[in-house]
Amino acid sequence: MLPTLERRSTIRLFEELRGRGYDGAPDSVHRYVKSWRAARGPGSGAGVCAAAV
């Protein structure tokens, strides 16, 4: 499970995506964000924005 701060930010991202018509599950967004952050590497300061998804 992601740390609380990251869960909150992915929940906000999910809500933003849902408002734009996304009909997937919140867990799908969590998994995508986790893999996206891992691919960016540690210490990259990688934030997540709706444009990245």
PDB file of N, CA, C and O in Angstrom:
ATOM      1  N   MET A   1       0.846  -1.179   0.000  1.00  0.00           N
ATOM      2  CA  MET A   1       0.000   0.000   0.000  1.00  0.00           C
ATOM      3  C   MET A   1       0.894   1.246   0.000  1.00  0.00           C
ATOM      4  O   MET A   1       1.945   1.276   0.641  1.00  0.00           O
ATOM      5  N   LEU A   2       0.457   2.257  -0.724  1.00  0.00           N
ATOM      6  CA  LEU A   2       1.205   3.501  -0.799  1.00  0.00           C
ATOM      7  C   LEU A   2       1.107   4.272   0.513  1.00  0.00           C
ATOM      8  O   LEU A   2       0.122   4.137   1.238  1.00  0.00           O
ATOM      9  N   PRO A   3       2.126   5.085   0.824  1.00  0.00           N
ATOM     10  CA  PRO A   3       2.023   5.953   1.997  1.00  0.00           C
ATOM     11  C   PRO A   3       0.801   6.869   1.874  1.00  0.00           C
ATOM     12  O   PRO A   3       0.322   7.143   0.774  1.00  0.00           O
ATOM     13  N   THR A   4       0.312   7.334   3.020  1.00  0.00           N
ATOM     14  CA  THR A   4      -0.920   8.122   3.066  1.00  0.00           C
ATOM     15  C   THR A   4      -0.880   9.318   2.129  1.00  0.00           C
ATOM     16  O   THR A   4      -1.844   9.547   1.397  1.00  0.00           O
ATOM     17  N   LEU A   5       0.198  10.085   2.127  1.00  0.00           N
ATOM     18  CA  LEU A   5       0.280  11.275   1.284  1.00  0.00           C
ATOM     19  C   LEU A   5       0.141  10.903  -0.186  1.00  0.00           C
ATOM     20  O   LEU A   5      -0.560  11.587  -0.932  1.00  0.00           O
ATOM     21  N   GLU A   6       0.795   9.833  -0.607  1.00  0.00           N
ATOM     22  CA  GLU A   6       0.706   9.413  -2.004  1.00  0.00           C
ATOM     23  C   GLU A   6      -0.681   8.889  -2.337  1.00  0.00           C
ATOM     24  O   GLU A   6      -1.186   9.131  -3.433  1.00  0.00           O
ATOM     25  N   ARG A   7      -1.305   8.172  -1.400  1.00  0.00           N
ATOM     26  CA  ARG A   7      -2.664   7.691  -1.645  1.00  0.00           C
ATOM     27  C   ARG A   7      -3.608   8.856  -1.851  1.00  0.00           C
ATOM     28  O   ARG A   7      -4.469   8.816  -2.730  1.00  0.00           O
ATOM     29  N   ARG A   8      -3.452   9.889  -1.050  1.00  0.00           N
ATOM     30  CA  ARG A   8      -4.319  11.045  -1.194  1.00  0.00           C
ATOM     31  C   ARG A   8      -4.125  11.706  -2.549  1.00  0.00           C
ATOM     32  O   ARG A   8      -5.099  12.114  -3.180  1.00  0.00           O
ATOM     33  N   SER A   9      -2.896  11.816  -3.001  1.00  0.00           N
ATOM     34  CA  SER A   9      -2.682  12.474  -4.276  1.00  0.00           C
ATOM     35  C   SER A   9      -3.197  11.619  -5.433  1.00  0.00           C
ATOM     36  O   SER A   9      -3.694  12.160  -6.420  1.00  0.00           O
ATOM     37  N   THR A  10      -3.087  10.298  -5.328  1.00  0.00           N
ATOM     38  CA  THR A  10      -3.625   9.465  -6.399  1.00  0.00           C
ATOM     39  C   THR A  10      -5.147   9.448  -6.353  1.00  0.00           C
ATOM     40  O   THR A  10      -5.795   9.303  -7.390  1.00  0.00           O
ATOM     41  N   ILE A  11      -5.722   9.595  -5.173  1.00  0.00           N
ATOM     42  CA  ILE A  11      -7.180   9.706  -5.084  1.00  0.00           C
ATOM     43  C   ILE A  11      -7.637  10.988  -5.763  1.00  0.00           C
ATOM     44  O   ILE A  11      -8.628  10.989  -6.492  1.00  0.00           O
ATOM     45  N   ARG A  12      -6.924  12.069  -5.527  1.00  0.00           N
ATOM     46  CA  ARG A  12      -7.272  13.333  -6.194  1.00  0.00           C
ATOM     47  C   ARG A  12      -7.128  13.198  -7.704  1.00  0.00           C
ATOM     48  O   ARG A  12      -7.956  13.704  -8.461  1.00  0.00           O
ATOM     49  N   LEU A  13      -6.078  12.518  -8.135  1.00  0.00           N
ATOM     50  CA  LEU A  13      -5.883  12.292  -9.562  1.00  0.00           C
ATOM     51  C   LEU A  13      -7.033  11.463 -10.125  1.00  0.00           C
ATOM     52  O   LEU A  13      -7.554  11.774 -11.195  1.00  0.00           O
ATOM     53  N   PHE A  14      -7.432  10.409  -9.411  1.00  0.00           N
ATOM     54  CA  PHE A  14      -8.553   9.584  -9.848  1.00  0.00           C
ATOM     55  C   PHE A  14      -9.818  10.420  -9.974  1.00  0.00           C
ATOM     56  O   PHE A  14     -10.556  10.289 -10.950  1.00  0.00           O
ATOM     57  N   GLU A  15     -10.071  11.277  -8.992  1.00  0.00           N
ATOM     58  CA  GLU A  15     -11.272  12.113  -9.044  1.00  0.00           C
ATOM     59  C   GLU A  15     -11.227  13.068 -10.236  1.00  0.00           C
ATOM     60  O   GLU A  15     -12.248  13.311 -10.879  1.00  0.00           O
ATOM     61  N   GLU A  16     -10.051  13.605 -10.528  1.00  0.00           N
ATOM     62  CA  GLU A  16      -9.885  14.480 -11.699  1.00  0.00           C
ATOM     63  C   GLU A  16     -10.160  13.693 -12.983  1.00  0.00           C
ATOM     64  O   GLU A  16     -10.869  14.169 -13.871  1.00  0.00           O
ATOM     65  N   LEU A  17      -9.602  12.502 -13.073  1.00  0.00           N
ATOM     66  CA  LEU A  17      -9.811  11.671 -14.262  1.00  0.00           C
ATOM     67  C   LEU A  17     -11.280  11.280 -14.414  1.00  0.00           C
ATOM     68  O   LEU A  17     -11.826  11.289 -15.517  1.00  0.00           O
ATOM     69  N   ARG A  18     -11.907  10.940 -13.298  1.00  0.00           N
ATOM     70  CA  ARG A  18     -13.323  10.571 -13.336  1.00  0.00           C
ATOM     71  C   ARG A  18     -14.167  11.740 -13.840  1.00  0.00           C
ATOM     72  O   ARG A  18     -15.130  11.544 -14.582  1.00  0.00           O
ATOM     73  N   GLY A  19     -13.805  12.948 -13.436  1.00  0.00           N
ATOM     74  CA  GLY A  19     -14.510  14.128 -13.912  1.00  0.00           C
ATOM     75  C   GLY A  19     -14.328  14.353 -15.409  1.00  0.00           C
ATOM     76  O   GLY A  19     -15.129  15.035 -16.047  1.00  0.00           O
ATOM     77  N   ARG A  20     -13.264  13.771 -15.960  1.00  0.00           N
ATOM     78  CA  ARG A  20     -13.002  13.899 -17.397  1.00  0.00           C
ATOM     79  C   ARG A  20     -13.500  12.700 -18.188  1.00  0.00           C
ATOM     80  O   ARG A  20     -13.221  12.565 -19.379  1.00  0.00           O
ATOM     81  N   GLY A  21     -14.258  11.814 -17.497  1.00  0.00           N
ATOM     82  CA  GLY A  21     -14.861  10.696 -18.217  1.00  0.00           C
ATOM     83  C   GLY A  21     -14.202   9.346 -18.027  1.00  0.00           C
ATOM     84  O   GLY A  21     -14.635   8.369 -18.638  1.00  0.00           O
ATOM     85  N   TYR A  22     -13.168   9.256 -17.198  1.00  0.00           N
ATOM     86  CA  TYR A  22     -12.515   7.974 -16.939  1.00  0.00           C
ATOM     87  C   TYR A  22     -13.465   7.065 -16.182  1.00  0.00           C
ATOM     88  O   TYR A  22     -14.045   7.477 -15.177  1.00  0.00           O
ATOM     89  N   ASP A  23     -13.634   5.822 -16.653  1.00  0.00           N
ATOM     90  CA  ASP A  23     -14.560   4.913 -15.974  1.00  0.00           C
ATOM     91  C   ASP A  23     -13.851   3.709 -15.373  1.00  0.00           C
ATOM     92  O   ASP A  23     -14.494   2.711 -15.046  1.00  0.00           O
ATOM     93  N   GLY A  24     -12.537   3.791 -15.224  1.00  0.00           N
ATOM     94  CA  GLY A  24     -11.775   2.706 -14.612  1.00  0.00           C
ATOM     95  C   GLY A  24     -11.837   2.748 -13.099  1.00  0.00           C
ATOM     96  O   GLY A  24     -12.478   3.619 -12.512  1.00  0.00           O
ATOM     97  N   ALA A  25     -11.165   1.799 -12.477  1.00  0.00           N
ATOM     98  CA  ALA A  25     -11.164   1.677 -11.025  1.00  0.00           C
ATOM     99  C   ALA A  25     -10.055   2.520 -10.398  1.00  0.00           C
ATOM    100  O   ALA A  25      -9.028   2.762 -11.032  1.00  0.00           O
ATOM    101  N   PRO A  26     -10.256   2.969  -9.159  1.00  0.00           N
ATOM    102  CA  PRO A  26      -9.214   3.723  -8.464  1.00  0.00           C
ATOM    103  C   PRO A  26      -7.921   2.919  -8.339  1.00  0.00           C
ATOM    104  O   PRO A  26      -6.827   3.478  -8.420  1.00  0.00           O
ATOM    105  N   ASP A  27      -8.049   1.609  -8.141  1.00  0.00           N
ATOM    106  CA  ASP A  27      -6.865   0.773  -7.996  1.00  0.00           C
ATOM    107  C   ASP A  27      -6.008   0.791  -9.261  1.00  0.00           C
ATOM    108  O   ASP A  27      -4.782   0.717  -9.179  1.00  0.00           O
ATOM    109  N   SER A  28      -6.635   0.887 -10.409  1.00  0.00           N
ATOM    110  CA  SER A  28      -5.892   0.963 -11.669  1.00  0.00           C
ATOM    111  C   SER A  28      -5.031   2.218 -11.711  1.00  0.00           C
ATOM    112  O   SER A  28      -3.895   2.186 -12.183  1.00  0.00           O
ATOM    113  N   VAL A  29      -5.576   3.318 -11.216  1.00  0.00           N
ATOM    114  CA  VAL A  29      -4.823   4.577 -11.176  1.00  0.00           C
ATOM    115  C   VAL A  29      -3.660   4.439 -10.200  1.00  0.00           C
ATOM    116  O   VAL A  29      -2.552   4.883 -10.500  1.00  0.00           O
ATOM    117  N   HIS A  30      -3.895   3.825  -9.027  1.00  0.00           N
ATOM    118  CA  HIS A  30      -2.833   3.629  -8.046  1.00  0.00           C
ATOM    119  C   HIS A  30      -1.683   2.808  -8.629  1.00  0.00           C
ATOM    120  O   HIS A  30      -0.514   3.157  -8.467  1.00  0.00           O
ATOM    121  N   ARG A  31      -2.029   1.716  -9.308  1.00  0.00           N
ATOM    122  CA  ARG A  31      -0.990   0.861  -9.889  1.00  0.00           C
ATOM    123  C   ARG A  31      -0.216   1.600 -10.972  1.00  0.00           C
ATOM    124  O   ARG A  31       1.008   1.494 -11.044  1.00  0.00           O
ATOM    125  N   TYR A  32      -0.919   2.344 -11.811  1.00  0.00           N
ATOM    126  CA  TYR A  32      -0.254   3.092 -12.872  1.00  0.00           C
ATOM    127  C   TYR A  32       0.709   4.122 -12.289  1.00  0.00           C
ATOM    128  O   TYR A  32       1.849   4.236 -12.739  1.00  0.00           O
ATOM    129  N   VAL A  33       0.249   4.870 -11.289  1.00  0.00           N
ATOM    130  CA  VAL A  33       1.093   5.901 -10.680  1.00  0.00           C
ATOM    131  C   VAL A  33       2.316   5.273 -10.038  1.00  0.00           C
ATOM    132  O   VAL A  33       3.419   5.809 -10.150  1.00  0.00           O
ATOM    133  N   LYS A  34       2.136   4.147  -9.369  1.00  0.00           N
ATOM    134  CA  LYS A  34       3.256   3.465  -8.727  1.00  0.00           C
ATOM    135  C   LYS A  34       4.300   3.047  -9.758  1.00  0.00           C
ATOM    136  O   LYS A  34       5.495   3.253  -9.545  1.00  0.00           O
ATOM    137  N   SER A  35       3.863   2.465 -10.867  1.00  0.00           N
ATOM    138  CA  SER A  35       4.814   2.034 -11.895  1.00  0.00           C
ATOM    139  C   SER A  35       5.442   3.234 -12.599  1.00  0.00           C
ATOM    140  O   SER A  35       6.618   3.196 -12.961  1.00  0.00           O
ATOM    141  N   TRP A  36       4.665   4.295 -12.792  1.00  0.00           N
ATOM    142  CA  TRP A  36       5.174   5.494 -13.438  1.00  0.00           C
ATOM    143  C   TRP A  36       6.267   6.143 -12.590  1.00  0.00           C
ATOM    144  O   TRP A  36       7.302   6.564 -13.107  1.00  0.00           O
ATOM    145  N   ARG A  37       6.022   6.218 -11.279  1.00  0.00           N
ATOM    146  CA  ARG A  37       7.022   6.795 -10.383  1.00  0.00           C
ATOM    147  C   ARG A  37       8.274   5.940 -10.331  1.00  0.00           C
ATOM    148  O   ARG A  37       9.385   6.470 -10.296  1.00  0.00           O
ATOM    149  N   ALA A  38       8.113   4.622 -10.324  1.00  0.00           N
ATOM    150  CA  ALA A  38       9.261   3.715 -10.295  1.00  0.00           C
ATOM    151  C   ALA A  38      10.099   3.876 -11.565  1.00  0.00           C
ATOM    152  O   ALA A  38      11.328   3.830 -11.507  1.00  0.00           O
ATOM    153  N   ALA A  39       9.451   4.061 -12.692  1.00  0.00           N
ATOM    154  CA  ALA A  39      10.160   4.221 -13.963  1.00  0.00           C
ATOM    155  C   ALA A  39      10.937   5.537 -14.013  1.00  0.00           C
ATOM    156  O   ALA A  39      11.977   5.621 -14.666  1.00  0.00           O
ATOM    157  N   ARG A  40      10.436   6.557 -13.328  1.00  0.00           N
ATOM    158  CA  ARG A  40      11.108   7.860 -13.293  1.00  0.00           C
ATOM    159  C   ARG A  40      12.355   7.822 -12.437  1.00  0.00           C
ATOM    160  O   ARG A  40      13.258   8.638 -12.620  1.00  0.00           O
ATOM    161  N   GLY A  41      12.417   6.888 -11.507  1.00  0.00           N
ATOM    162  CA  GLY A  41      13.582   6.744 -10.649  1.00  0.00           C
ATOM    163  C   GLY A  41      13.459   7.543  -9.371  1.00  0.00           C
ATOM    164  O   GLY A  41      12.715   8.522  -9.306  1.00  0.00           O
ATOM    165  N   PRO A  42      14.200   7.117  -8.341  1.00  0.00           N
ATOM    166  CA  PRO A  42      14.145   7.803  -7.054  1.00  0.00           C
ATOM    167  C   PRO A  42      14.796   9.177  -7.124  1.00  0.00           C
ATOM    168  O   PRO A  42      15.771   9.387  -7.847  1.00  0.00           O
ATOM    169  N   GLY A  43      14.243  10.098  -6.365  1.00  0.00           N
ATOM    170  CA  GLY A  43      14.845  11.428  -6.278  1.00  0.00           C
ATOM    171  C   GLY A  43      14.609  12.302  -7.483  1.00  0.00           C
ATOM    172  O   GLY A  43      15.208  13.372  -7.592  1.00  0.00           O
ATOM    173  N   SER A  44      13.750  11.878  -8.395  1.00  0.00           N
ATOM    174  CA  SER A  44      13.518  12.688  -9.589  1.00  0.00           C
ATOM    175  C   SER A  44      12.532  13.814  -9.317  1.00  0.00           C
ATOM    176  O   SER A  44      12.346  14.702 -10.149  1.00  0.00           O
ATOM    177  N   GLY A  45      11.894  13.774  -8.131  1.00  0.00           N
ATOM    178  CA  GLY A  45      10.899  14.786  -7.812  1.00  0.00           C
ATOM    179  C   GLY A  45       9.681  14.660  -8.700  1.00  0.00           C
ATOM    180  O   GLY A  45       8.983  15.637  -8.971  1.00  0.00           O
ATOM    181  N   ALA A  46       9.439  13.447  -9.146  1.00  0.00           N
ATOM    182  CA  ALA A  46       8.357  13.211 -10.098  1.00  0.00           C
ATOM    183  C   ALA A  46       6.988  13.381  -9.450  1.00  0.00           C
ATOM    184  O   ALA A  46       6.592  12.591  -8.592  1.00  0.00           O
ATOM    185  N   GLY A  47       6.290  14.393  -9.860  1.00  0.00           N
ATOM    186  CA  GLY A  47       4.913  14.560  -9.439  1.00  0.00           C
ATOM    187  C   GLY A  47       4.020  13.975 -10.505  1.00  0.00           C
ATOM    188  O   GLY A  47       4.473  13.699 -11.616  1.00  0.00           O
ATOM    189  N   VAL A  48       2.785  13.787 -10.188  1.00  0.00           N
ATOM    190  CA  VAL A  48       1.846  13.242 -11.143  1.00  0.00           C
ATOM    191  C   VAL A  48       0.847  14.308 -11.506  1.00  0.00           C
ATOM    192  O   VAL A  48       0.280  14.966 -10.634  1.00  0.00           O
ATOM    193  N   CYS A  49       0.632  14.480 -12.786  1.00  0.00           N
ATOM    194  CA  CYS A  49      -0.395  15.419 -13.211  1.00  0.00           C
ATOM    195  C   CYS A  49      -1.358  14.687 -14.135  1.00  0.00           C
ATOM    196  O   CYS A  49      -1.023  13.640 -14.690  1.00  0.00           O
ATOM    197  N   ALA A  50      -2.518  15.225 -14.292  1.00  0.00           N
ATOM    198  CA  ALA A  50      -3.536  14.567 -15.120  1.00  0.00           C
ATOM    199  C   ALA A  50      -3.066  14.414 -16.560  1.00  0.00           C
ATOM    200  O   ALA A  50      -3.486  13.482 -17.246  1.00  0.00           O
ATOM    201  N   ALA A  51      -2.208  15.303 -17.027  1.00  0.00           N
ATOM    202  CA  ALA A  51      -1.722  15.214 -18.408  1.00  0.00           C
ATOM    203  C   ALA A  51      -0.830  14.003 -18.616  1.00  0.00           C
ATOM    204  O   ALA A  51      -0.674  13.536 -19.744  1.00  0.00           O
ATOM    205  N   ALA A  52      -0.238  13.486 -17.534  1.00  0.00           N
ATOM    206  CA  ALA A  52       0.674  12.352 -17.656  1.00  0.00           C
ATOM    207  C   ALA A  52      -0.068  11.039 -17.800  1.00  0.00           C
ATOM    208  O   ALA A  52       0.525  10.030 -18.180  1.00  0.00           O
ATOM    209  N   VAL A  53      -1.347  11.040 -17.505  1.00  0.00           N
ATOM    210  CA  VAL A  53      -2.099   9.783 -17.533  1.00  0.00           C
ATOM    211  C   VAL A  53      -2.958   9.706 -18.761  1.00  0.00           C
ATOM    212  O   VAL A  53      -3.665   8.717 -18.958  1.00  0.00           O
TER     213      VAL A  53
END
